[in-house]
Amino acid sequence: MTIRETTHTDHSGLIVTSLNEGKVTDLTPAYLLSTLHDHGYAVLRGFQHGIGEFSRLVRQTSGRISLDPARSFDGDTAQKVDAGYDKVGLHCENGNSPFWPDLCWFYCQLAPAQGSQTTVCDGKLVYQHLSADARAAFAAQDIAYSRRVEESKWKTYAFHALATQANAPASLEETTLAHLLALTEGAAGTQITLDDDGAIRYRFQTPAIRASRINLREVNNFANSIFGPSNNYEKPQITFADGSEIPRDLLAEADTVCDRFTDDVGWQHGDIVLIDNSRVMHGRRRIEDKARTIYNALSYLA
């Protein structure tokens, strides 16, 4: 297999292009993680592609697969991106919950003819260009996210997340709050309570500025979900950890700097994008081509 590496933009990302339509699954986990270590995200282009190849690549690079219970499945790894047609703000995937995966993947089965682009924004660059006052304000205390999640959704998540583990529930119906809580062990700042109707309410607090889980030397990344979506879910309440509102001028500055470093993926048929979900945020322009077909996968490191 022959590949060519080029920068995705003049400030972030990497494009890895196959020059002979090689098998994407020939890219080793070590190589892929090295691209994230150095660049934050990678666009894999020109390889043989399909849902099967995409799913195999995700599984061979990951220790455990995650999911979004509100999305439709294609097999046991890929899920169709089908959350409406509006613009989606920058966020880390599941970054407003204790179930925050290390890696976020996208596969473009059919590229949009116009607009409708997925966007990426390197939190390392955002942090570097925030004012000293903004950095200090975001570093002073955690961000807190709280919301209600319906019973069917949290049970679906827990059932699939535990499927390969010894304590896996036998069925979706037998999935309990204890199974969900087992997945939050070690996740500091998490509180989950059960409502009478079977729904849960959770509160999750976490820094707005964080270290990458891929490159442990990158400790100052503005990577969070304060501008993120609530498609298919109740809109979360987002505050500082002490319950105070995040000041509007602080949000405005962060939004302006994020916008400066937000770039379109530039989808081509067959592209796969791999993102360090603890450093690089992503979002979406408004969907103009409803025929575009994008799949998503979420996973943890081994």
N, C-alpha and C positions, 0 to 999 in steps of 0.2 A: 504494500500500500504506500502510495506517495501522497504526502500532504504539503500544503503551504500555509504558513501562519502570517496573518496580516492584522494590524490593529483595526478594531471595529470603529472607533472614533479617534480623534486626536488626543483624547484624555482618558479613555476607558475601554475595557473589553478586548476580546481577541476573536478573530474569525479563523477557524481551522477548516480549510477547504481540501477535499479529496480531489486529486487531479486525475484519478483513474476509476472513479465511482467505486471506491473500496467499501468494505463492510464496516459500518460504524461500530459494530461490536468488537472490532479489532483494536479499537482505542482502549488502552488499559486504564483501570481505575487510577493507578499512580500518575499516568499522564494527564488524565482529565482533572484530577485534584490539583496537579501542579499548575494547570492553566488558571484555576480559580485562585490558587495561592498568590499568583503574580498579577492577575488581571481582574478578579472579582466575578467575571462571567465569561462564557464562551459561546460562540455561535458555530455549530457544526454544519457544514454546507457541502453539498455535492456527493454525499454518500448514498449508498443503497438505503432505501427507507421504507417504512411501513409501521403499522401499530406493533406488529410482532417484534421488529428490530428495535423499536423505541423501548418497548417493555423489557426486552432482554438487556439492553444497555443500562437501563435504570437498575434492574435487579443485580447485575454483575458489579455495579459500582457502589451499591448501597448495602448497609447492614440490615436495615429494616425499612419496609414501605409504609408510608402513611397515606392519608386520603382526606377528602372533603366529603362528608356524608350527604351534602346537599346536591352533589353533582352526579351525573349519570356515569356508569362504569362501562369500560370496554376491556373486558378481561379482569385481571386481578391487580393491575398496575396503573393503567392509563384511565383518565377521566376527561370527558369532553368539557371544554370551557364554554359554558352556556348561560352565563350570568347576565342576561339582558343585553342592551345595546348602548347604554349610556357610557360616558367617560368614567373611568375608574381611577381613583387617586392612588398615589404611590403608597406602597406598603410592603412589608415582609410577609410572605404567605403564612397564614395562621399566627402572625406576630402579635395578635391581640388576645392570645390564649396560651395556656401552659403547654399546648401541643404544637410546639414550634419546630418544624423540621429543619434539618441542616441544609438540605439541597432542594431547590425548586427547579423543575424541568418543564419544558414546553416542546411540543412537536407540531409542526405546521404541515398538515396533510394537504390543505388547499389554501394557497396564499391569497390575500385580498387583492382585488383589482384596483382598489383605491382606498386610501385612508386606513382606518380600522387597525392601527398598529399597536402592538404591545410596546410598552416603554420600559426603559431601564435607567436607574440612577445610582451611581456609586456613592454610598454613604461616606466613604473615606474622603472624597473630594468635598462633599457637603460640609463635613466637620471642619475641614481646613479653611473653608471660606465663610463660615459663620463668624460673627463678631465675637470678641472676647466675652462680652456681657451675655450673649446668647449661649455660648458654650457653658458658661458658669451657671446660668439658669437651668439648662437641661441636665447638667451634671449634679446639681444640688439635691435633687430627689427623683425617685422613679416616676414613671407614668403608670397610672392605674386604669385598667379596662374592666368593665363589668357589664354583664348582659345575661339574659335568659335564653336557654337553648331547649328546644322541644325534646320530648322523650325519644321519639323515633330517631332523631339525629344523633344525640349523644350515645344511644345504644348502638347504632350502626357503626359509629366511630370506634367505640370500645371493642365491639365484637370483631371487627376486621383487624384492628391494631394488635389484638391479643391472639389472633388465629394460629400463629405458629409457636406460641408459648405454652408452657406446662399448665399455667393457670387459666387457659382459654375457656370461655363459657361454651357449653354444648350447642347453644342456639342463640339467636337474637333475643328470643323471648326470655331466656334464662340469664341474660346479661343484666348485671346489677350495678348499683352505684359503687360497690366495693371494687368491681372490675375497672371502672373508670378511675377511681382513686389510685389504684395500683399503677396506673400510667402516669400519675403526677408525682410519684415518689421522687424526691430530690429536686422538685421544682419549687424553689423558695418563692414566697409571696403569693401562694395560690390558696384560695378558699372556695369550696364548692358545697352547696347545700341543695337538698332535694325538696321540691314543692309538692303539694298534695296531689297535683295532677300528673306527677311523674316527670315534669320538666326539671331542669336544674338551673340554678343561678350561680354564676362564678364571678370571682374577683381575682384578677391577675395583675400583679405589678412587676415592672421590669424596667431597666434603664432605657432611656432614649438613645444614649450613646454607649456602644458596646464593643466588645472584642469579637473578631471573626472566629468562628469555630474551625475554619480551614487554615488560616494563617494567624497563628496565635500572637505574632508580633504586631499585627494590626489591631490595636486596642481602642482606637478612637474612630469609630464609624457611626455616623448618624443614620441608624438603621432601625426603623420602628414602623408603627401602623397608625400614627396620629392623623394621617390624611386618608386612611384606608377605607375600603368599601364595607357595606353591610348587606350585599346582595344575598338573598335566600335566608337571611338571619335578621333578628331584631337588631336595630342599630345600637351599638355599645355606648355606654357612658364613658367618656375619656377625660380624665382629670390628672392632676398631680397626685402623688401618693397620699398627701394629707387632705385630699378632698377638694382642694382649691382649683379653680379653673385655670387652664393654661392661658396666659395673657394673649390678647389678640395681636398685639404688636410682635410678640415672640413668634406666634404662629405665622404671621405675615412675613417676617424675615426668613424663617425656615422655608416657607413655601417659595419665596423668591429665589433663594439659593438653590433649592431643589430643582426648580424650573430651569435654571441656568445649566444644570448638568444632567437634564433628562433628555434621552435620545430614543428615537424609534429603533426597534430591532431591524426593520427593513426586510420583512418576511419574504422568503423565496420558497417555492414548493420543496418540501422535504427537509427544511431547516429544523434542527434541534438546538434549543438553547438550554444551557446549564448555568444555574445561578447559585452563588454563595448566598444563602438566604439569611445570613447573619451580617452581611456587609452591604449587599446590593438590593435596593428596593425595586419594585416593578409596578407598572400600572397599565392603563389602556386608553387610547384615544377613543372617541365616539365611533361606534360601528357604522360604517357607511356601506360596506359590502357584507350583507347578511349571509352570503354563501361561504365566507371564509370558514375554515375548519381547523381549530386548534385544540390539541389535547394537552393535558397537564398531568404531572406526576410529582409526588412529594416523598422525600425519603430522608433517612438518617444515616450518618456514617457508621461504619462497622464498629 
